[in-house]
Amino acid sequence: MQRYEIIVIGGGAAGWAAAISSARAGKRTLLLERFGYLGGWATAALVNPFMSHRASDGETLVGGLYKELRDRLAAEGSLLGNSFDSETLRFVMQESLLESGAQLRLHTVFDAAKYLPGKKISVVTRSKSGVEEFVCDRLVDCSGDGDAAAALGAGFESGDENGVPQAVTLMFDMGGVELEKVMTYVRDHPDQMRFPKLPAESEPAKLAEGVVSVAGYYDLIAEARSKGEYQAAGELIFFIGRPHKGEVVFNTTHVGNIDGTNAEDLTKAEIESRRQMASIVSFVKKYVPGFEKSYLLRSAEHVGIRETRRIFGDYVFCADDVIEARKFGDCICRLAYPVDIHAGKGDGYTKAEGRQAPNVPPPGDWYEIPYRCLLPVGLENVLVAGRCVSSTQAGHGAIRIIPACVAMGQAAGIAAAISLEHGVSVREIDNTMLMDSLRAQGALV
Ligand SMILES: Cc1cc2nc3c(=O)[nH]c(=O)nc-3n(C[C@H](O)[C@H](O)[C@H](O)COP(=O)(O)OP(=O)(O)OC[C@H]3O[C@@H](n4cnc5c(N)ncnc54)[C@H](O)[C@@H]3O)c2cc1C
């Protein structure tokens, strides 16, 4: 049996940050990850770009480890605006984690957890080494699915009022795309685009040098569908440029009614979304100007799951927190990203934006995520961070983005370390001390 002060489950955006901040605080820290690399959905699911970490007036809202990550990507020439290269991300996350002194165990699946006398926590894993047990004083669940918190008995909910979660998406990268040609068509056909709608004087060559983000091609899709040459969901395709020339990532496939904690559903999602991907690849090569010589570069290793368990915490983050730009005395992250929900049925993107209700804070303003969202009701010495935190579906739709997951993870790691340092539970730590520690590490709270 191996003993650690802090164990972090899951090495996605949140878990990476939690393990680094706890190790930097001098705590013996272990990060357990089921895949062979770090990044979670930002690498395994090919999610890109980082959604906005700024207010509408441009003020930067998220700093700390998120800034460090961006700086390292930029130093490698792998960041363009908010768009990043996912291979470089795997590498810089790995190296920065190891530099922090945290220990890393890859290819290891969390299986079970239970409390031991003295409120220590036993964590059981499965891997090629067999079944192993680890013991820790504090557990930070960054599995995205709340696997560990649920195993310890935390309550949770999933999906909308009927339990239907947001649709899932298999992301994929294409290379060999002639972006100048793409942007020429986009400029000349604003009626065919949901975005961008470019002024006639726009220069495609210049646009192609920046971050390309395109959603549309309504008539081409309708034509291909009528000929039996398009089988994916939705009325449009959506792709975003990667930092490397001629590479774009598609966020277009959608499969509905998938429970990301159910292997049967996941199998169905992988099969169906891969069929959609094949159809989209054939379609763009035949129909979309600029894609004639393009090719499928890579598909995600795991279909992207937007939401599964949202663990019940001491505070449940909701849409009103976003719209009313609420501030909290235990703020761990500032954000202005809107409530963003992909319909659960899996119909895909439509020409018109469906949402009528307000979904953003007032111009220039922001909202805050309270530390209490990280504290599972009824559990001691356990924190959750990232996309499994306590929230309604709408609240979750705002705070699930990568910059926020990094910020929540950083706060969870520091909070776990403070609670050990002061011999109190994670629920009893002083908010001022937490926020001061976060500020000392560059966080903007
Ligand atoms: C299709 C899609 C598109 C998105 N688009 C954007 C976007 O454009 N911009 C943006 O900012 N955000 C986007 N998001 C949201 C964002 O990607 C995620 O919410 C965020 O990356 C979640 O980070 P996390 O660390 O909380 O969880 P995850 O990234 O899910 O990481 C969890 C980690 O835990 C590991 N794990 C899980 N279970 C176990 C276990 N039992 N044992 C061991 N390890 C385990 C996983 O392998 C993974 O590495 C998108 C999400 C999806 C699915």
The ligand as an SDF file (V2000), in Angstrom:
LIG
                    3D

 53 58  0  0  0  0  0  0  0  0999 V2000
  -17.0230   17.9640  -27.6600 C   0  0  0  0  0  0  0  0  0  0  0  0
  -16.6090   18.9850  -26.6450 C   0  0  0  0  0  0  0  0  0  0  0  0
  -16.2800   20.2640  -27.0660 C   0  0  0  0  0  0  0  0  0  0  0  0
  -15.8580   21.1960  -26.1300 C   0  0  0  0  0  0  0  0  0  0  0  0
  -15.4480   22.4170  -26.5710 N   0  0  0  0  0  0  0  0  0  0  0  0
  -14.7880   23.2300  -25.7370 C   0  0  0  0  0  0  0  0  0  0  0  0
  -14.0820   24.3580  -26.2320 C   0  0  0  0  0  0  0  0  0  0  0  0
  -14.0830   24.6490  -27.4220 O   0  0  0  0  0  0  0  0  0  0  0  0
  -13.3730   25.1160  -25.3410 N   0  0  0  0  0  0  0  0  0  0  0  0
  -13.3500   24.8300  -24.0110 C   0  0  0  0  0  0  0  0  0  0  0  0
  -12.6880   25.5580  -23.2510 O   0  0  0  0  0  0  0  0  0  0  0  0
  -14.0150   23.7630  -23.4970 N   0  0  0  0  0  0  0  0  0  0  0  0
  -14.6990   22.9470  -24.3390 C   0  0  0  0  0  0  0  0  0  0  0  0
  -15.2960   21.8130  -23.8600 N   0  0  0  0  0  0  0  0  0  0  0  0
  -15.3290   21.5630  -22.4190 C   0  0  0  0  0  0  0  0  0  0  0  0
  -13.9820   21.0950  -21.8740 C   0  0  0  0  0  0  0  0  0  0  0  0
  -13.2390   20.4220  -22.8550 O   0  0  0  0  0  0  0  0  0  0  0  0
  -14.1240   20.1520  -20.6850 C   0  0  0  0  0  0  0  0  0  0  0  0
  -15.2100   20.4810  -19.8610 O   0  0  0  0  0  0  0  0  0  0  0  0
  -12.8470   20.1880  -19.8570 C   0  0  0  0  0  0  0  0  0  0  0  0
  -11.7470   19.8690  -20.6960 O   0  0  0  0  0  0  0  0  0  0  0  0
  -12.9760   19.2230  -18.7040 C   0  0  0  0  0  0  0  0  0  0  0  0
  -11.7580   19.1570  -17.9870 O   0  0  0  0  0  0  0  0  0  0  0  0
  -11.6770   18.2410  -16.6780 P   0  0  0  0  0  0  0  0  0  0  0  0
  -10.2650   18.2080  -16.2790 O   0  0  0  0  0  0  0  0  0  0  0  0
  -12.6950   18.6720  -15.7050 O   0  0  0  0  0  0  0  0  0  0  0  0
  -12.1800   16.8040  -17.1710 O   0  0  0  0  0  0  0  0  0  0  0  0
  -11.6330   15.8640  -18.3090 P   0  0  0  0  0  0  0  0  0  0  0  0
  -10.9930   16.6120  -19.3910 O   0  0  0  0  0  0  0  0  0  0  0  0
  -12.7830   14.9730  -18.6210 O   0  0  0  0  0  0  0  0  0  0  0  0
  -10.4900   15.0320  -17.5740 O   0  0  0  0  0  0  0  0  0  0  0  0
  -10.7700   13.9690  -16.7070 C   0  0  0  0  0  0  0  0  0  0  0  0
   -9.5620   13.0820  -16.6580 C   0  0  0  0  0  0  0  0  0  0  0  0
   -9.8160   12.0320  -15.7290 O   0  0  0  0  0  0  0  0  0  0  0  0
   -9.4610   10.7850  -16.3110 C   0  0  0  0  0  0  0  0  0  0  0  0
  -10.3290    9.7790  -15.7010 N   0  0  0  0  0  0  0  0  0  0  0  0
  -11.6700    9.6890  -15.7900 C   0  0  0  0  0  0  0  0  0  0  0  0
  -12.1050    8.6440  -15.0870 N   0  0  0  0  0  0  0  0  0  0  0  0
  -11.0150    8.0630  -14.5470 C   0  0  0  0  0  0  0  0  0  0  0  0
  -10.8330    6.9400  -13.7040 C   0  0  0  0  0  0  0  0  0  0  0  0
  -11.8680    6.2150  -13.2830 N   0  0  0  0  0  0  0  0  0  0  0  0
   -9.5690    6.6170  -13.3460 N   0  0  0  0  0  0  0  0  0  0  0  0
   -8.5140    7.3570  -13.7850 C   0  0  0  0  0  0  0  0  0  0  0  0
   -8.6250    8.4310  -14.5660 N   0  0  0  0  0  0  0  0  0  0  0  0
   -9.8740    8.7790  -14.9400 C   0  0  0  0  0  0  0  0  0  0  0  0
   -9.7210   10.9800  -17.7880 C   0  0  0  0  0  0  0  0  0  0  0  0
   -8.9900   10.0690  -18.5600 O   0  0  0  0  0  0  0  0  0  0  0  0
   -9.2850   12.4250  -18.0050 C   0  0  0  0  0  0  0  0  0  0  0  0
   -7.9250   12.5400  -18.3030 O   0  0  0  0  0  0  0  0  0  0  0  0
  -15.7790   20.8600  -24.7550 C   0  0  0  0  0  0  0  0  0  0  0  0
  -16.1160   19.5690  -24.3420 C   0  0  0  0  0  0  0  0  0  0  0  0
  -16.5140   18.6310  -25.2610 C   0  0  0  0  0  0  0  0  0  0  0  0
  -16.8040   17.2460  -24.8040 C   0  0  0  0  0  0  0  0  0  0  0  0
  1  2  1  0
  2  3  1  0
  2 52  2  0
  3  4  2  0
  4  5  1  0
  4 50  1  0
  5  6  2  0
  6  7  1  0
  6 13  1  0
  7  8  2  0
  7  9  1  0
  9 10  1  0
 10 11  2  0
 10 12  1  0
 12 13  2  0
 13 14  1  0
 14 15  1  0
 14 50  1  0
 15 16  1  0
 16 17  1  0
 16 18  1  0
 18 19  1  0
 18 20  1  0
 20 21  1  0
 20 22  1  0
 22 23  1  0
 23 24  1  0
 24 25  2  0
 24 26  1  0
 24 27  1  0
 27 28  1  0
 28 29  2  0
 28 30  1  0
 28 31  1  0
 31 32  1  0
 32 33  1  0
 33 34  1  0
 33 48  1  0
 34 35  1  0
 35 36  1  0
 35 46  1  0
 36 37  1  0
 36 45  1  0
 37 38  2  0
 38 39  1  0
 39 40  1  0
 39 45  2  0
 40 41  1  0
 40 42  2  0
 42 43  1  0
 43 44  2  0
 44 45  1  0
 46 47  1  0
 46 48  1  0
 48 49  1  0
 50 51  2  0
 51 52  1  0
 52 53  1  0
M  END
$$$$
